[in-house]
Amino acid sequence: MKRAPEIVQEGEWRLKEGAFGKDLYHLTHSTLPPQLAALTGMETVDDFCAARNAEGRGVQKFIPYEELDGVLQDGDMLVMTEPHDVGAMMMSPEKEKKANCLKQRGWHAEIVYMGADGHYLQKAPWHNRLIKHDCRNMRMHPRYSDFIAGIYRVELEKDRAYEAALKAEVRRWVEIFGEHKFPATASQFNIHEYLEPADFETPDDLRRIAAHLIRKEYDQIQMVTCVQWAYQVLCLALNVPLTSKLLKVLGVYEAYQENWAAALGYADDSLEPLNRVPYVPYAPAETLQSFFNTYAEGVSLIEWMGKGMALGALFGFDMNVLAGKESEGKTGVLRDYFAEVLAKRDLTVPLRVPGRPPYRHVMPIQPFCEVRKPSRPDNMRWSYVATAVNGDHLVRA
């Protein structure tokens, strides 16, 4: 069996030996369970670093929280990263731990935007509360003080001024999307919170949601997790810049004037929407393939199913997690779903249940996955920026 190579640390800072209770190798690598080790010939895998260098080694740029202002931009996503060994979770006898492996290392995500004082803020739901915090002061907050925060950025690859203006619309949308409902258990199949279905995949979907939010019709907005809220805010900013021209097209100019204009103003009418979603929320098959991409790189979900292999045996947990904790009556739905994916050889097929919207979802780990290997070839490019930690864990290079 081979071991994955050690990672490379770049920049001015290095993680102290023993930070987060582990040496650097065991912090940044997971031990593969026997079924995946046999498939890949690997004993360990780097599931911590989204970016890699030319030699294929994972790359990390650690910085203290206090330096976040120097690297952040409007619209960046902060993905909170678990220090846990995911392979050990897969081998756990506890069903709940096994099911949580689908999250990989990501467990929470927030959106970043510049505040009125010129410093960057982070914001996201924590269950039923929207929490806003100064990024520089994470170590001073009991909730954030020892988080590992990976920073990920969608690259519009447009004129820089246009890109900055669109992303600055995040500052308005975090205020407009000021009320939300957080799922105690997901509504689609009563499944884990992190698999709550998303209600958008196109710019038209986002314009529909925007109109409800501008009118303060919050009861028309589907429940959202932390990352769904954060990613939806980003997509709204890119696709519904709040110009008077676009608001009139959407038929919500008067509602915006009444509810928001005094506090938020308008974007310049020359600012055109992107008309593109950076990546479509993942269908269940895309989520499973992204898991393969991290823990069994090069293995195709479709090819594996085509050989008649059992997915549950390979992943180490019951596939019914995709159909809910109370999965009675849903097994047939899953069977038919995977049969359709295999027949069409198309991972983007959404899971459909009569009377419910097509099932796709957003997870905190997805920006990481998009850096590693985009779920679709026409997705927008994402980049890894840096990883912020409590400065007590760092020493200068």
C-alpha positions in Angstrom: 0.0 0.0 0.0 1.2 3.5 -0.8 0.8 6.6 1.4 -0.3 9.9 0.0 2.6 12.4 -0.1 3.0 15.1 2.6 1.5 18.5 1.8 3.4 21.7 1.1 3.0 24.8 3.2 3.4 28.1 1.3 3.4 31.7 2.4 4.8 33.4 5.6 3.3 31.1 8.2 3.7 27.4 9.2 1.4 25.3 11.4 3.0 24.4 14.7 3.7 20.7 15.3 0.8 19.3 17.3 -1.7 21.9 16.3 -5.3 20.7 16.7 -3.8 17.7 18.6 -2.1 16.1 15.6 1.0 16.2 13.5 0.7 17.9 10.1 0.4 14.6 8.2 -2.4 13.2 10.3 -4.2 16.5 10.3 -4.3 16.7 6.5 -4.8 13.1 5.7 -7.4 10.4 6.3 -6.8 6.7 6.5 -8.8 4.8 3.9 -11.1 2.0 5.1 -10.2 -1.5 3.7 -12.7 -1.5 0.8 -11.3 1.8 -0.6 -7.7 1.0 0.2 -8.1 -2.3 -1.8 -9.7 -0.4 -4.7 -7.1 2.4 -4.9 -3.9 0.8 -3.5 -3.6 3.7 -1.1 -3.4 3.6 2.6 -4.0 7.3 3.1 -5.5 10.2 1.2 -5.1 14.0 1.4 -8.7 15.2 1.9 -7.7 18.5 3.4 -6.0 20.4 0.5 -8.1 21.5 -2.4 -5.2 22.9 -4.4 -2.2 20.8 -5.6 1.2 21.7 -7.0 2.8 20.4 -10.2 4.0 17.3 -8.3 0.5 16.4 -7.2 1.1 17.4 -3.5 -1.5 19.2 -1.6 -0.9 22.9 -0.9 -1.9 25.0 2.1 -1.4 28.6 2.8 -2.1 29.1 6.5 -2.7 32.6 7.8 -3.9 34.0 11.2 -7.4 35.3 11.4 -6.1 38.8 11.9 -4.7 38.8 8.4 -7.9 37.9 6.6 -8.6 41.5 5.5 -5.5 41.2 3.3 -6.7 38.3 1.3 -10.5 38.4 1.2 -12.9 39.7 -1.4 -16.6 40.2 -1.6 -18.3 36.9 -2.3 -15.6 34.6 -1.0 -16.9 31.5 0.8 -15.4 30.5 4.2 -15.7 26.7 4.5 -15.1 25.4 8.1 -12.9 22.3 7.9 -13.0 19.3 10.2 -9.7 18.1 11.7 -11.1 14.6 11.9 -10.1 11.5 10.0 -12.9 10.8 7.7 -11.7 7.2 7.1 -12.1 6.5 10.8 -15.6 7.8 10.6 -16.3 5.4 7.7 -15.1 2.5 9.8 -17.1 3.6 12.8 -19.8 1.2 14.1 -22.1 4.2 14.6 -24.5 4.6 11.6 -24.7 8.4 12.2 -21.0 8.9 11.9 -20.9 6.7 8.8 -23.6 8.8 7.2 -21.8 12.0 8.0 -18.9 10.9 5.8 -20.6 12.3 2.8 -19.8 15.8 4.2 -16.1 14.9 3.8 -14.2 17.6 5.8 -16.6 20.5 5.3 -19.2 21.1 8.1 -20.2 24.8 7.9 -19.9 27.6 5.4 -20.3 31.4 5.4 -20.3 34.3 2.9 -17.8 37.2 3.1 -18.4 40.8 2.3 -16.9 44.2 3.1 -18.6 46.1 5.9 -19.2 49.9 6.0 -15.9 50.4 7.9 -13.8 48.8 5.1 -13.2 45.5 7.1 -14.6 42.2 6.0 -17.5 40.4 7.7 -18.7 36.9 7.5 -22.3 35.9 7.8 -24.5 32.7 7.8 -27.3 31.0 9.6 -26.6 29.1 12.8 -29.8 27.2 13.0 -32.5 29.9 13.3 -30.2 32.8 13.9 -28.2 34.8 11.3 -24.8 35.5 12.8 -22.6 38.3 11.5 -19.0 38.6 12.7 -15.8 40.6 11.9 -13.4 38.2 10.2 -10.4 39.6 11.9 -11.7 38.9 15.3 -12.6 35.2 15.0 -10.2 34.2 17.8 -12.1 36.6 20.2 -15.4 34.9 19.6 -16.2 31.7 21.5 -18.0 30.2 18.5 -15.2 30.7 16.0 -12.0 30.8 18.1 -10.5 27.5 17.0 -12.1 27.0 13.6 -10.1 26.0 10.5 -11.5 28.2 7.7 -10.7 27.5 4.1 -11.3 30.4 1.7 -12.7 29.7 -1.7 -13.4 32.1 -4.6 -15.4 31.8 -7.8 -13.5 33.3 -10.7 -15.9 35.1 -13.1 -13.0 35.6 -15.6 -14.5 38.9 -16.7 -13.4 42.5 -16.5 -12.0 43.0 -13.0 -14.1 46.1 -12.4 -17.3 44.4 -13.5 -16.5 41.3 -11.4 -15.9 43.4 -8.3 -19.1 45.4 -8.9 -21.2 42.2 -9.2 -19.7 40.6 -6.1 -20.2 43.8 -4.1 -23.9 43.1 -4.5 -23.5 40.5 -1.8 -23.5 43.5 0.6 -27.1 44.2 -0.4 -28.4 40.6 -0.6 -27.1 39.6 2.9 -29.5 42.3 4.2 -32.5 41.4 2.0 -32.2 37.7 2.7 -32.5 38.6 6.4 -35.0 36.0 7.4 -34.8 32.3 6.9 -36.1 28.9 8.1 -33.5 26.4 9.1 -34.3 22.7 8.8 -34.3 20.7 11.9 -34.4 17.6 9.7 -34.5 18.0 5.9 -37.9 18.3 4.3 -37.3 16.2 1.2 -37.0 12.8 2.9 -36.5 13.7 6.6 -32.8 13.3 6.0 -29.7 14.8 7.5 -29.6 18.6 7.6 -26.7 18.8 5.3 -28.7 17.2 2.5 -31.5 19.7 2.5 -32.7 20.2 -1.1 -32.0 23.4 -2.9 -34.7 25.3 -4.8 -32.6 26.9 -7.6 -30.4 25.8 -10.4 -30.9 28.5 -13.1 -30.9 32.3 -13.2 -34.6 32.2 -13.7 -35.0 30.4 -10.4 -32.9 33.0 -8.7 -35.0 35.9 -10.2 -38.1 34.2 -8.8 -36.5 33.9 -5.3 -35.3 37.5 -5.6 -38.8 38.8 -6.2 -40.1 37.0 -3.1 -37.3 38.3 -0.9 -37.7 41.9 -2.2 -41.4 41.8 -1.4 -40.6 40.2 2.0 -42.5 37.1 1.2 -40.3 35.0 3.3 -43.0 32.2 3.6 -42.4 31.5 -0.1 -38.7 30.8 0.5 -37.6 27.2 1.1 -35.7 26.2 4.2 -32.0 26.7 4.0 -28.9 25.4 5.7 -25.8 27.6 6.4 -24.2 26.9 3.0 -27.4 27.1 1.0 -28.1 30.5 2.4 -24.5 31.7 1.7 -24.3 30.2 -1.8 -27.7 31.5 -2.6 -26.7 35.0 -1.6 -23.7 34.8 -3.8 -25.8 33.6 -6.8 -28.3 36.3 -6.2 -25.6 38.9 -6.2 -24.2 37.7 -9.5 -27.5 37.2 -11.2 -29.8 39.9 -9.8 -27.8 43.1 -9.3 -30.1 45.6 -7.8 -30.4 48.2 -10.5 -33.5 50.1 -11.0 -33.6 48.8 -14.6 -33.6 45.1 -13.6 -36.0 45.7 -10.7 -38.5 47.2 -13.1 -38.1 44.2 -15.5 -38.8 41.9 -12.5 -41.8 43.9 -11.5 -40.5 44.6 -8.0 -39.3 48.2 -8.4 -42.1 49.6 -6.1 -41.6 46.9 -3.5 -37.8 47.6 -3.5 -38.4 51.3 -3.2 -40.7 50.8 -0.2 -38.7 48.1 1.6 -35.1 48.5 0.8 -34.1 51.6 -1.2 -33.6 54.0 1.7 -31.1 51.7 3.4 -29.4 49.9 0.5 -29.7 52.2 -2.5 -29.3 51.0 -6.1 -26.6 49.5 -8.2 -25.6 51.5 -11.3 -27.9 50.7 -14.2 -24.9 49.8 -16.4 -24.3 46.7 -14.2 -25.6 43.7 -16.1 -26.3 40.3 -14.5 -24.0 37.4 -15.1 -26.9 35.1 -16.1 -25.0 32.1 -15.0 -24.9 29.9 -11.8 -21.3 29.2 -10.8 -22.2 25.5 -10.3 -25.6 23.8 -10.1 -26.4 22.3 -6.7 -25.3 18.7 -6.9 -27.7 15.8 -7.7 -27.1 12.8 -5.3 -25.1 11.0 -7.9 -22.8 14.0 -8.3 -22.3 14.1 -4.5 -21.3 10.4 -4.5 -18.9 11.1 -7.5 -17.3 14.0 -5.6 -16.8 11.6 -2.7 -15.0 9.2 -5.1 -12.9 12.1 -6.4 -11.6 12.7 -2.9 -11.3 9.2 -1.5 -10.9 7.0 -4.6 -9.6 9.4 -7.2 -10.0 8.1 -10.8 -12.9 5.8 -9.9 -16.1 6.4 -11.9 -19.5 6.0 -10.1 -21.1 5.1 -13.4 -18.5 2.5 -14.2 -18.7 1.0 -10.7 -22.5 0.7 -11.0 -22.2 -0.7 -14.5 -20.2 -3.6 -13.0 -23.1 -4.4 -10.7 -21.1 -3.5 -7.6 -22.9 -2.5 -4.4 -22.5 1.1 -3.6 -23.1 0.6 0.1 -20.4 -1.9 0.5 -17.9 0.4 -1.2 -18.8 3.6 0.7 -19.2 1.8 4.0 -22.6 3.2 4.8 -26.2 2.5 3.8 -27.2 4.3 0.7 -30.6 4.9 2.2 -29.1 7.9 3.9 -29.9 9.6 0.6 -33.6 8.6 1.1 -33.8 9.5 4.8 -33.4 8.3 8.3 -36.9 6.9 8.0 -36.3 5.3 4.6 -39.2 2.8 4.6 -40.8 3.0 1.1 -37.9 5.0 -0.3 -35.6 2.1 -1.3 -37.4 1.6 -4.6 -37.1 5.3 -5.3 -33.3 5.1 -4.9 -33.1 1.9 -6.9 -35.0 3.5 -9.8 -32.9 6.7 -9.5 -29.5 4.9 -9.8 -30.9 2.8 -12.6 -31.8 6.0 -14.5 -28.4 7.5 -13.8 -26.7 4.3 -15.2 -29.0 4.0 -18.2 -28.4 7.7 -19.2 -24.8 7.6 -18.0 -25.6 11.1 -16.6 -24.6 12.1 -13.0 -26.6 15.3 -13.3 -30.0 13.5 -13.2 -31.9 14.8 -10.2 -33.6 12.5 -7.7 -37.4 12.8 -8.3 -40.2 11.9 -5.9 -43.8 12.5 -6.9 -45.2 15.7 -5.5 -41.7 17.1 -4.7 -39.2 19.3 -6.5 -36.3 17.7 -8.2 -33.7 17.0 -5.5 -30.4 18.7 -5.6 -28.4 20.1 -2.7 -25.6 22.4 -1.6 -23.0 21.2 0.9 -20.1 23.1 2.6 -17.5 20.9 0.9 -18.7 21.7 -2.6 -16.3 24.7 -3.2 -13.4 22.4 -2.2 -14.7 19.8 -4.7 -15.0 22.4 -7.4 -11.4 23.3 -7.0 -10.3 19.7 -7.1 -12.5 18.6 -10.0 -15.6 20.5 -11.1 -18.9 18.5 -11.1 -19.6 19.6 -14.7 -17.2 20.7 -17.4 -19.0 24.0 -18.0 -18.9 25.1 -14.3 -17.2 28.4 -13.5 -13.7 28.0 -12.1 -13.1 28.1 -8.3 -9.8 28.8 -6.6 -8.4 28.1 -3.2 -7.1 31.3 -1.5 -5.8 30.4 2.0 -6.7 28.7 5.2 -7.3 30.9 8.3 -6.6 29.5 11.8 -6.1 30.9 15.3 -2.7 32.5 15.3 -1.7 30.5 18.4 -1.3 27.5 16.1 1.2 29.3 13.8 4.8 30.3 13.6 6.6 32.4 11.0 8.3 30.5 8.3 
